[in-house]
Amino acid sequence: MSRNFISESLSHDPIHGYIPFISRGGLPAGETAEQDIIDHPWVQRLRHIHQLQTAWWVFPAAEHMRFQHVMGAMHLASVAIDYWYDSLCDACRNVPSRPYVESLLRMAALLHDVGHGPFGHFFDDHYLAQFGVTHEDVGGVIIEQELGELLRGIRRNPKGELKPLEELDPRQISWLIRRPRPGSPDDEGHPDWLKKLRAMFSGIYTVDNMDFVLRDAYMTGYNVRAFDISRLLHYSFFTPQGLTIHIRGLPTLINFIETRANLFRTVYFHRTVRAIDLALEDLFPETMPHLFQGSPIGQLENYRRLTESSFLVDVDRFSQSTDPATRQLGERWQKILSREVHWKMATERTMGYYTSSAERMSIFSEPDLIEQRLRGRLPEDKKSIEMRIDVARHYHRPSGRLPVGGQNHLFDPAANGITELSDDELFRQLPLSLSVFRVYSRDHANDKAITMALQSLLGDAGDAKTNM
């Protein structure tokens, strides 16, 4: 397809440079432009939900929204398929045209976060979970019900035009953005090429996490170029087993995994970020009935209007309510909005686990039990002080075979070809998971007593850190 500069526009991004997309100009009547999806209220809503859920309160420059992230992920889908499309055709039968595959991936990447609520994953854990749904489930419904007709009308992307009988299937996009679930019936019935593409959204390195590692590292000031994405893409390809990395690219993948883990440790799990999360946990059950009730599925129009921006404006107004209970709730929110975080870290401990059984057997896997035992070792006059136990977990790598579409493989020409990546000795040297265990209190007056009690409990006086 010859370049059409009337129908192609550019968006400039600090991470990826120019991001091309199809605009409305010069398209045939009735055809959907990528801009129609980008400008749709559901996608524009992501301009009002922070990418870093609460960490933006701690890292002043990290004010970026999920909208910038999904635009970057859309661009990475095109970059990745530049490298990987030919190998996908070699690995699978009946692969659609490259423009179809690329447009499918671009739209899945653009829409993978469309179901998020205020504060992102925090909202999943502290609101959506009660209805048995995740933001991916909500996003799938939005894609199929709200955006399906528009998606079917997409005929091209900046690199090419779909074949005459090809039409994007919103159900395929919806399926791609959902994480694989063991034993789920939706693992079956999809073509093999689509199952393999799911690794680009649910594998170890994806268009989602490759973008947010680069973007979050840059915007927080952690690192302006966190890992070598070009080398990682260059040494990756599809095989009949799935998305595969050549052994020459493995050190780059290890670096990516370690960088991502360091972001969790230093940014997402920052002690003040987690303290803010604890404060939000205290307020969320009382707050949500004022703003939204029930599952978003079935009331999507109301959910579309629930953003982080609207949430923060509404809770800011609570303090002016004529209702005493609402006004009191608003006064508590005013403290969070002013960053008067009432939980202060007293002590912490960071653990890396190399087996799933090691984590399960650790005392840190039972926060309620450790709080009970910790209080038992405090001096009598401190046994009733207010404390909160926080355990933040990050999984570096899978401990076993992932469900369909999530597996990654390793190609080593000197060692009998292709194996599951989890079998590689270097890969197994990475911790399976990381846990940051912290004890918070109302002030720092009891830090020393809490730290000594924890050291006594663990029998290891050298590793617990005190915030003094």
Helices and strands as residue ranges (DSSP letters): E 8-13, E 17-22, H 34-38, H 41-44, G 45-48, G 55-57, H 66-91, H 98-111, H 121-126, G 128-131, H 135-141, I 142-146, H 148-152, E 156-157, E 160-161, H 170-177, G 185-187, H 192-197, H 199-202, H 207-220, H 229-234, E 236-239, E 242-246, G 247-249, H 250-263, I 264-268, H 271-291, H 300-304, H 308-317, G 318-320, H 324-337, E 344-353, H 356-361, G 363-365, H 367-376, G 380-382, E 387-395, E 408-412, E 417-420, G 421-423, H 425-428, E 433-441, H 447-458, E 465-466
